[in-house]
Amino acid sequence: KRSLTLAEDLEISEKCSVALTDANFKNIIEQMVSVLMLVVIAEYVFVLFYSATCAACRRFAPIWEDLTCSLHDNNLVFAQLEGNANQGVIGAYGVTHTPTLALFHRVGNEGFSPL
């Protein structure tokens, strides 16, 4: 593994989690129609809101990757959203600091709501 310098932007691995954006957030979180071209019927989505330039996010990134890769479960999907590039979702959910973790729970067939 290479270490990041302060000048580099943090990129969270998508090896075991789904990358969210303003464009796909509603589809994945609120409807959970498809993830990685598979229909997923999960009960929970655990989201990491992070900033590419956040020092605390840099320290948390390896922990997040270990967690997402070690806790595979059909009832839980891991996802992450970079906040600087996705201000629509950040504003809609009132995320003011990063890293922020949010757990979304399926509410019947209506999609997901934050816990």
NURO-674769 format. One line per 3 residues: number of its first residue (from 1); their letters; for each residue z, x, y of N, C-alpha, C, O, CB. Coordinates in Angstrom, 1 decimal. Glycine has a CB too. Layout:
<sedrens>
NUM> a> Z/X/Y/Z/X/Y/Z/X/Y/Z/X/Y/Z/X/Y ~ ...
</sedrens>
This chain:
<sedrens>
1> krs> 0.0/0.8/-1.2/0.0/0.0/0.0/0.0/0.9/1.2/0.7/1.9/1.3/1.2/-1.0/0.0 ~ -0.8/0.5/2.2/-0.8/1.2/3.5/0.2/0.6/4.4/0.4/-0.7/4.4/-2.2/1.3/4.1 ~ 0.7/1.4/5.3/1.6/0.8/6.3/0.9/0.4/7.6/-0.2/1.0/7.9/2.8/1.8/6.6
4> ltl> 1.3/-0.6/8.2/0.7/-1.1/9.5/1.2/-0.3/10.7/2.5/-0.1/10.8/0.8/-2.6/9.6 ~ 0.4/0.1/11.6/0.9/0.6/12.8/1.0/-0.6/13.8/0.5/-1.7/13.5/-0.1/1.7/13.4 ~ 1.7/-0.4/14.9/1.9/-1.5/15.8/0.7/-2.0/16.4/0.6/-3.2/16.9/2.9/-1.0/16.9
7> aed> -0.4/-1.2/16.5/-1.6/-1.6/17.1/-2.5/-2.5/16.2/-3.4/-3.2/16.7/-2.4/-0.4/17.5 ~ -2.2/-2.5/14.9/-2.9/-3.3/14.0/-2.4/-4.7/13.9/-1.2/-4.9/14.0/-2.9/-2.7/12.6 ~ -3.3/-5.7/13.7/-2.9/-7.0/13.5/-2.5/-7.2/12.1/-3.1/-6.7/11.2/-4.0/-8.0/13.9
10> lei> -1.5/-8.0/11.9/-1.0/-8.3/10.5/-1.9/-9.4/9.9/-2.3/-10.3/10.5/0.5/-8.9/10.6 ~ -2.3/-9.1/8.7/-3.0/-10.1/7.9/-2.3/-10.4/6.6/-2.0/-9.4/5.8/-4.5/-9.6/7.5 ~ -1.8/-11.6/6.4/-1.1/-12.0/5.2/-2.0/-12.1/4.1/-3.1/-12.7/4.2/-0.3/-13.3/5.5
13> sek> -1.7/-11.6/2.9/-2.5/-11.7/1.7/-2.7/-13.1/1.3/-1.8/-14.0/1.3/-1.9/-10.9/0.6 ~ -3.9/-13.4/0.9/-4.3/-14.8/0.4/-4.3/-14.8/-1.2/-4.8/-15.7/-1.8/-5.6/-15.3/0.9 ~ -3.7/-13.7/-1.8/-3.8/-13.6/-3.2/-3.1/-14.8/-3.9/-3.6/-15.3/-4.9/-3.1/-12.3/-3.6
16> csv> -2.0/-15.2/-3.4/-1.2/-16.3/-4.0/-0.9/-17.4/-3.1/-0.1/-18.3/-3.4/0.1/-15.7/-4.6 ~ -1.5/-17.5/-1.9/-1.3/-18.6/-1.0/-2.6/-18.9/-0.3/-3.5/-18.2/-0.3/-0.1/-18.2/0.0 ~ -2.5/-20.1/0.3/-3.7/-20.6/1.0/-3.7/-20.3/2.5/-2.6/-20.5/3.1/-3.8/-22.2/0.8
19> alt> -4.8/-19.9/3.1/-4.8/-19.6/4.5/-5.1/-20.9/5.2/-6.2/-21.6/4.9/-5.9/-18.5/4.8 ~ -4.3/-21.3/6.2/-4.5/-22.5/6.9/-5.0/-22.2/8.3/-4.8/-21.1/8.8/-3.2/-23.3/7.0 ~ -5.8/-23.1/8.9/-6.3/-23.0/10.3/-6.2/-24.4/10.9/-5.9/-25.4/10.3/-7.8/-22.5/10.3
22> dan> -6.5/-24.4/12.2/-6.5/-25.7/12.9/-7.6/-26.6/12.2/-7.4/-27.8/12.1/-6.9/-25.5/14.4 ~ -8.7/-26.0/11.7/-9.8/-26.8/11.1/-9.4/-27.4/9.8/-9.9/-28.5/9.5/-11.0/-25.9/11.0 ~ -8.6/-26.7/8.9/-8.4/-27.2/7.6/-7.0/-27.7/7.4/-6.7/-28.2/6.3/-8.7/-26.1/6.6
25> fkn> -6.1/-27.6/8.3/-4.7/-28.0/8.2/-4.5/-29.4/7.8/-3.8/-29.7/6.8/-3.9/-27.7/9.5 ~ -5.2/-30.3/8.5/-5.0/-31.7/8.2/-5.5/-32.1/6.8/-4.8/-32.8/6.1/-5.9/-32.6/9.2 ~ -6.6/-31.5/6.4/-7.1/-31.8/5.0/-6.2/-31.2/4.0/-5.9/-31.9/3.0/-8.5/-31.1/4.9
28> iie> -5.7/-30.0/4.1/-4.9/-29.4/3.1/-3.4/-30.0/3.1/-2.9/-30.3/2.1/-4.9/-27.9/3.3 ~ -2.8/-30.0/4.3/-1.4/-30.4/4.3/-1.3/-31.9/4.3/-0.5/-32.5/3.5/-0.8/-29.9/5.6 ~ -2.0/-32.6/5.1/-1.8/-34.1/5.2/-2.4/-34.9/4.1/-2.0/-35.9/3.8/-2.3/-34.6/6.6
31> qmv> -3.5/-34.3/3.6/-4.2/-35.1/2.5/-4.1/-34.3/1.2/-4.2/-35.0/0.1/-5.6/-35.4/2.9 ~ -4.1/-33.0/1.2/-4.0/-32.2/0.0/-5.2/-32.6/-1.0/-5.0/-32.7/-2.2/-2.7/-32.3/-0.7 ~ -6.4/-32.7/-0.4/-7.5/-33.1/-1.2/-8.0/-32.0/-2.1/-8.1/-32.2/-3.3/-8.7/-33.5/-0.3
34> svl> -8.1/-30.8/-1.5/-8.5/-29.7/-2.4/-8.0/-28.3/-1.9/-7.9/-28.1/-0.7/-10.1/-29.6/-2.6 ~ -7.7/-27.5/-2.8/-7.3/-26.1/-2.5/-8.0/-25.2/-3.4/-7.9/-25.4/-4.6/-5.7/-25.9/-2.5 ~ -8.7/-24.2/-2.9/-9.4/-23.3/-3.7/-10.4/-24.0/-4.7/-10.5/-23.6/-5.8/-8.5/-22.4/-4.4
37> mlv> -11.0/-25.1/-4.2/-12.0/-25.9/-4.9/-11.4/-26.6/-6.1/-12.1/-27.0/-7.0/-13.1/-25.0/-5.4 ~ -10.1/-26.8/-6.2/-9.4/-27.5/-7.2/-8.6/-28.6/-6.6/-8.0/-28.4/-5.5/-8.5/-26.6/-8.1 ~ -8.6/-29.8/-7.2/-7.8/-30.9/-6.7/-6.4/-30.5/-7.1/-6.1/-30.3/-8.3/-8.2/-32.3/-7.3
40> via> -5.5/-30.6/-6.1/-4.1/-30.2/-6.3/-3.2/-31.4/-6.1/-3.3/-32.0/-5.0/-3.7/-29.0/-5.4 ~ -2.4/-31.7/-7.0/-1.5/-32.8/-6.9/-0.1/-32.2/-6.8/0.7/-32.3/-7.8/-1.6/-33.9/-8.0 ~ 0.3/-31.6/-5.7/1.5/-30.9/-5.5/2.5/-31.9/-4.8/2.1/-32.8/-4.1/1.4/-29.6/-4.8
43> eyv> 3.8/-31.7/-5.1/4.8/-32.4/-4.4/5.2/-31.8/-3.1/5.6/-32.5/-2.1/6.0/-32.6/-5.3 ~ 5.1/-30.5/-3.0/5.5/-29.7/-1.8/4.5/-28.7/-1.4/3.8/-28.1/-2.2/6.9/-29.0/-2.1 ~ 4.4/-28.4/-0.1/3.7/-27.3/0.4/4.6/-26.5/1.3/5.2/-27.1/2.3/2.4/-27.8/1.3
46> fvl> 4.8/-25.2/1.0/5.7/-24.3/1.8/4.8/-23.5/2.7/4.0/-22.7/2.2/6.6/-23.5/0.8 ~ 5.0/-23.6/4.0/4.1/-22.9/4.9/4.8/-21.9/5.7/6.0/-22.1/6.2/3.5/-24.0/5.9 ~ 4.2/-20.7/5.8/4.7/-19.6/6.7/3.8/-19.7/8.0/2.6/-19.4/7.9/4.6/-18.3/6.0
49> fys> 4.4/-19.9/9.1/3.8/-19.8/10.4/4.1/-18.4/10.9/5.3/-18.0/11.0/4.3/-20.9/11.4 ~ 3.1/-17.6/11.2/3.3/-16.2/11.6/2.4/-15.8/12.7/1.4/-16.5/13.0/3.1/-15.3/10.4 ~ 2.7/-14.7/13.3/1.8/-14.2/14.4/1.4/-12.8/14.0/2.1/-12.0/13.4/2.6/-14.1/15.8
52> atc> 0.1/-12.5/14.2/-0.5/-11.3/13.8/0.1/-10.0/14.5/0.0/-8.9/14.0/-2.0/-11.3/14.0 ~ 0.8/-10.3/15.6/1.4/-9.1/16.3/2.9/-9.1/16.3/3.5/-8.3/17.0/0.9/-9.2/17.7 ~ 3.5/-10.0/15.4/5.0/-10.1/15.4/5.6/-9.1/14.5/5.3/-8.9/13.3/5.3/-11.5/14.9
55> aac> 6.6/-8.3/15.0/7.2/-7.3/14.2/8.1/-7.9/13.1/8.0/-7.3/12.0/8.2/-6.4/15.1 ~ 8.7/-9.0/13.3/9.5/-9.6/12.2/8.6/-10.1/11.1/9.0/-10.1/10.0/10.4/-10.7/12.8 ~ 7.4/-10.6/11.5/6.4/-11.1/10.5/6.0/-9.9/9.7/5.7/-10.1/8.5/5.2/-11.8/11.3
58> rrf> 5.8/-8.8/10.3/5.4/-7.6/9.5/6.4/-7.2/8.4/6.1/-6.9/7.3/5.2/-6.4/10.5 ~ 7.7/-7.3/8.8/8.7/-7.0/7.9/8.8/-8.1/6.8/9.2/-7.8/5.6/10.1/-6.9/8.6 ~ 8.5/-9.3/7.1/8.6/-10.4/6.2/7.4/-10.5/5.2/7.5/-11.1/4.1/8.8/-11.7/6.9
61> api> 6.3/-10.0/5.6/5.0/-10.2/4.9/5.1/-9.8/3.4/4.7/-10.5/2.5/3.9/-9.4/5.5 ~ 5.7/-8.6/3.1/5.8/-8.2/1.7/6.7/-9.2/0.9/6.5/-9.4/-0.3/6.3/-6.8/1.5 ~ 7.7/-9.7/1.5/8.6/-10.6/0.9/7.9/-11.9/0.6/8.0/-12.5/-0.5/9.9/-10.9/1.7
64> wed> 7.1/-12.4/1.5/6.3/-13.6/1.4/5.3/-13.5/0.2/5.2/-14.4/-0.6/5.6/-14.0/2.7 ~ 4.7/-12.3/0.2/3.7/-12.1/-0.9/4.4/-12.1/-2.3/3.9/-12.7/-3.2/2.9/-10.8/-0.7 ~ 5.5/-11.4/-2.4/6.2/-11.4/-3.6/6.7/-12.8/-4.0/6.6/-13.1/-5.2/7.4/-10.4/-3.5
67> ltc> 7.2/-13.5/-3.1/7.6/-14.9/-3.4/6.5/-15.8/-3.8/6.6/-16.5/-4.8/8.3/-15.5/-2.1 ~ 5.4/-15.7/-3.1/4.3/-16.6/-3.4/3.7/-16.3/-4.8/3.2/-17.2/-5.5/3.2/-16.6/-2.4 ~ 3.7/-15.0/-5.1/3.1/-14.6/-6.4/4.0/-14.8/-7.6/3.5/-14.9/-8.7/2.6/-13.2/-6.3
70> slh> 5.3/-14.8/-7.3/6.2/-15.0/-8.4/6.6/-16.4/-8.7/7.1/-16.7/-9.8/7.5/-14.1/-8.2 ~ 6.5/-17.3/-7.8/6.9/-18.7/-8.0/5.7/-19.7/-8.1/5.5/-20.5/-7.2/7.8/-19.1/-6.8 ~ 5.0/-19.5/-9.1/3.9/-20.4/-9.4/4.4/-21.7/-10.0/5.1/-21.6/-11.0/2.8/-19.8/-10.2
73> dnn> 4.0/-22.8/-9.5/4.5/-24.1/-10.0/3.5/-25.2/-9.5/3.0/-25.1/-8.4/5.9/-24.5/-9.4 ~ 3.2/-26.1/-10.4/2.2/-27.1/-10.1/2.7/-28.1/-9.0/1.9/-28.8/-8.4/1.8/-27.9/-11.3 ~ 4.0/-28.1/-8.8/4.5/-29.0/-7.7/4.7/-28.3/-6.4/5.1/-28.9/-5.4/5.9/-29.5/-8.2
76> lvf> 4.3/-27.0/-6.3/4.5/-26.3/-5.0/3.3/-25.4/-4.7/2.8/-24.7/-5.5/5.8/-25.4/-5.1 ~ 2.8/-25.6/-3.5/1.7/-24.8/-3.0/2.2/-24.0/-1.8/2.9/-24.5/-1.0/0.4/-25.7/-2.6 ~ 1.9/-22.7/-1.8/2.2/-21.8/-0.7/1.0/-21.7/0.3/-0.1/-21.6/-0.2/2.7/-20.4/-1.2
79> aql> 1.3/-21.7/1.5/0.2/-21.6/2.5/0.8/-20.8/3.7/2.0/-20.7/3.9/-0.3/-23.0/2.9 ~ -0.1/-20.3/4.5/0.3/-19.6/5.8/-0.7/-19.9/6.9/-1.9/-20.1/6.6/0.4/-18.1/5.5 ~ -0.2/-19.8/8.1/-1.0/-20.1/9.3/-0.7/-19.1/10.4/0.5/-18.9/10.7/-0.8/-21.5/9.8
82> egn> -1.7/-18.4/10.9/-1.6/-17.4/12.0/-1.6/-18.2/13.3/-2.6/-18.9/13.6/-2.7/-16.3/11.9 ~ -0.5/-18.2/14.0/-0.3/-19.0/15.1/-1.1/-18.7/16.4/-1.5/-19.7/17.1/1.1/-19.0/15.5 ~ -1.4/-17.5/16.7/-2.1/-17.2/17.9/-3.5/-17.8/17.9/-4.0/-18.2/18.9/-2.2/-15.6/18.1
85> anq> -4.1/-17.8/16.7/-5.5/-18.3/16.6/-5.5/-19.8/16.3/-6.6/-20.4/16.2/-6.2/-17.6/15.5 ~ -4.4/-20.4/16.1/-4.4/-21.8/15.7/-3.3/-22.6/16.5/-2.4/-23.1/15.9/-4.1/-21.9/14.2 ~ -3.5/-22.6/17.8/-2.5/-23.2/18.7/-2.4/-24.7/18.5/-1.4/-25.3/18.9/-2.9/-22.9/20.1
88> gvi> -3.4/-25.4/18.0/-3.4/-26.9/17.8/-2.3/-27.3/16.9/-1.5/-28.1/17.2/-4.7/-27.4/17.3 ~ -2.2/-26.6/15.7/-1.2/-26.9/14.7/0.2/-26.4/15.2/1.2/-27.1/15.1/-1.5/-26.2/13.4 ~ 0.2/-25.3/15.8/1.5/-24.7/16.4/2.1/-25.7/17.4/3.3/-26.0/17.3/1.3/-23.4/17.1
91> gay> 1.3/-26.2/18.3/1.8/-27.2/19.2/2.2/-28.5/18.6/3.2/-29.1/19.0/0.7/-27.4/20.3 ~ 1.4/-29.0/17.7/1.6/-30.3/17.0/2.9/-30.3/16.3/3.6/-31.4/16.2/0.5/-30.6/16.1 ~ 3.3/-29.2/15.7/4.6/-29.1/14.9/5.7/-28.4/15.7/6.8/-28.2/15.1/4.3/-28.4/13.6
94> gvt> 5.5/-28.1/16.9/6.6/-27.6/17.7/7.1/-26.2/17.3/8.3/-25.9/17.5/7.7/-28.5/17.8 ~ 6.2/-25.4/16.7/6.6/-24.1/16.3/6.7/-23.2/17.6/5.7/-23.0/18.3/5.6/-23.4/15.3 ~ 7.9/-22.7/17.9/8.1/-21.9/19.1/8.3/-20.4/18.8/8.2/-19.6/19.7/9.2/-22.4/19.9
97> htp> 8.7/-20.0/17.6/8.9/-18.6/17.2/8.3/-18.3/15.8/8.1/-19.2/15.0/10.5/-18.4/17.2 ~ 8.0/-17.1/15.6/7.5/-16.7/14.3/8.3/-15.5/13.8/8.8/-14.7/14.7/6.0/-16.3/14.4 ~ 8.5/-15.3/12.5/8.0/-16.3/11.5/8.8/-17.5/11.4/10.1/-17.5/11.7/8.1/-15.6/10.2
100> tla> 8.2/-18.6/11.1/8.8/-19.9/10.9/8.4/-20.4/9.5/7.2/-20.3/9.2/8.5/-20.9/12.0 ~ 9.3/-20.9/8.7/9.0/-21.5/7.4/9.1/-23.0/7.5/10.1/-23.5/8.1/9.9/-20.9/6.3 ~ 8.2/-23.7/6.9/8.3/-25.2/6.9/7.9/-25.7/5.6/7.0/-25.3/4.9/7.4/-25.8/8.0
103> lfh> 8.7/-26.7/5.1/8.5/-27.3/3.8/8.0/-28.7/4.0/8.6/-29.5/4.7/9.8/-27.3/2.9 ~ 6.8/-29.0/3.5/6.2/-30.3/3.6/6.3/-31.0/2.2/6.1/-30.4/1.2/4.7/-30.2/4.0 ~ 6.6/-32.3/2.2/6.8/-33.1/1.0/5.8/-34.2/1.0/5.5/-34.9/2.0/8.3/-33.6/1.0
106> rvg> 5.3/-34.4/-0.2/4.3/-35.5/-0.4/5.0/-36.9/-0.2/6.1/-37.1/-0.8/3.6/-35.4/-1.8 ~ 4.4/-37.7/0.6/4.9/-39.1/0.8/3.9/-40.1/0.2/3.0/-40.5/0.8/5.2/-39.4/2.3 ~ 4.1/-40.4/-1.1/3.2/-41.3/-1.8/1.7/-40.8/-1.7/1.5/-39.6/-1.9/3.3/-42.7/-1.2
109> neg> 0.8/-41.7/-1.4/-0.6/-41.4/-1.2/-0.9/-41.1/0.2/-2.1/-41.0/0.5/-1.5/-42.5/-1.8 ~ 0.1/-41.1/1.1/-0.2/-41.0/2.5/-0.3/-39.5/3.0/-0.5/-39.3/4.2/0.9/-41.7/3.3 ~ -0.1/-38.6/2.1/-0.1/-37.2/2.5/1.2/-36.6/2.6/2.2/-37.0/1.9/-0.8/-37.0/3.8
112> fsp> 1.4/-35.6/3.4/2.6/-34.8/3.5/3.3/-35.0/4.8/2.6/-35.2/5.8/2.4/-33.3/3.2 ~ 4.6/-34.9/4.8/5.4/-34.9/6.1/6.4/-33.7/6.0/6.8/-33.4/4.9/6.1/-36.3/6.3 ~ 6.7/-33.2/7.2/7.6/-32.0/7.2/9.0/-32.5/6.8/9.4/-33.6/7.1/7.7/-31.4/8.5
115> l> 9.8/-31.7/6.1/11.2/-32.0/5.7/12.1/-31.4/6.8/13.3/-31.5/6.7/11.6/-31.4/4.3
</sedrens>
